[in-house]
Amino acid sequence: MRARIGNGPLQPPIKLPHLTPAYPESLRANGDHGAVILEALVSADGSFQVLNVLTPVDPDLLTPVQPELARAAVDAARQWQYEPTRLHGVPVDTPL
């Protein structure tokens, strides 16, 4: 079951210790930067599942970020863990 607004008492997911993505050294050396926004799901077991890379775009230049940067973000996010969302006390999948 997935959590939805209006389904009842809902406790949001709680992120456990954060793993910061390693910034690719080759991009740092070139001065490349950007932001990567991910669409994801926190599953009922607390795992973070990346569903899609939404905006692999440099917000200042509106140009695509290097695939290496998007890959580093996805690799780090796959290691994140959460205390899952609970609906009526039962763990449920939650899209983020």
C-alpha positions as CSV (number, residue, x, y, z in Angstrom):
1,M,0.0,0.0,0.0
2,R,1.2,3.5,-0.8
3,A,0.6,6.5,1.5
4,R,-1.8,9.1,0.2
5,I,-3.1,12.3,1.6
6,G,-6.5,11.6,3.3
7,N,-5.9,8.0,4.1
8,G,-5.6,8.5,7.8
9,P,-3.0,9.2,10.6
10,L,0.3,9.4,8.8
11,Q,3.8,9.5,10.3
12,P,6.3,10.8,7.6
13,P,9.5,9.0,6.8
14,I,12.5,9.8,8.9
15,K,15.9,9.9,7.2
16,L,18.6,7.9,8.9
17,P,22.2,9.2,8.8
18,H,22.9,10.9,5.5
19,L,25.5,9.8,2.9
20,T,26.7,12.8,0.9
21,P,27.4,12.0,-2.7
22,A,31.1,11.9,-3.6
23,Y,31.7,14.8,-6.1
24,P,33.5,13.3,-9.1
25,E,37.1,14.6,-9.0
26,S,37.2,15.0,-12.8
27,L,34.3,17.4,-12.6
28,R,35.7,19.3,-9.7
29,A,39.0,19.7,-11.5
30,N,37.1,21.3,-14.5
31,G,34.9,23.5,-12.2
32,D,31.8,21.7,-13.4
33,H,28.8,21.8,-11.1
34,G,25.1,21.3,-11.1
35,A,22.1,19.9,-9.2
36,V,20.4,16.5,-9.6
37,I,16.8,16.1,-8.5
38,L,15.6,12.5,-8.1
39,E,12.1,11.0,-8.1
40,A,12.1,8.2,-5.6
41,L,10.2,5.9,-3.3
42,V,10.8,5.2,0.3
43,S,9.6,1.6,0.5
44,A,7.8,0.0,3.5
45,D,11.1,-1.6,4.5
46,G,12.8,1.8,4.7
47,S,14.9,1.5,1.5
48,F,15.3,4.4,-0.9
49,Q,14.5,3.4,-4.4
50,V,15.5,5.9,-7.2
51,L,12.8,5.8,-9.8
52,N,13.9,8.6,-12.1
53,V,16.5,11.4,-12.6
54,L,14.1,14.4,-13.0
55,T,16.4,17.4,-13.6
56,P,20.0,16.7,-14.4
57,V,20.4,20.4,-15.2
58,D,22.8,23.1,-14.0
59,P,20.3,25.6,-12.4
60,D,22.5,28.6,-13.2
61,L,23.2,27.8,-16.8
62,L,20.2,25.6,-17.7
63,T,22.5,23.2,-19.4
64,P,22.6,19.4,-18.8
65,V,24.9,18.3,-16.0
66,Q,27.5,15.7,-16.7
67,P,26.2,12.1,-16.6
68,E,29.0,11.4,-14.1
69,L,27.4,13.8,-11.6
70,A,23.9,12.3,-12.0
71,R,25.5,8.8,-11.5
72,A,27.2,9.9,-8.3
73,A,23.9,11.3,-6.9
74,V,22.0,8.1,-7.8
75,D,24.8,5.9,-6.3
76,A,24.7,7.8,-3.0
77,A,20.9,7.9,-2.8
78,R,20.7,4.1,-3.3
79,Q,22.5,3.8,0.0
80,W,20.1,6.0,2.0
81,Q,17.9,4.4,4.6
82,Y,14.7,5.7,6.2
83,E,12.4,4.8,9.0
84,P,9.4,4.3,6.7
85,T,6.2,6.2,6.6
86,R,3.5,4.7,8.8
87,L,-0.2,4.8,8.1
88,H,-2.2,3.7,11.1
89,G,1.0,2.4,12.5
90,V,1.7,0.2,9.4
91,P,4.8,0.8,7.2
92,V,3.8,1.9,3.7
93,D,5.6,2.9,0.5
94,T,5.9,6.7,0.0
95,P,6.8,8.5,-3.2
96,L,9.1,11.5,-2.7
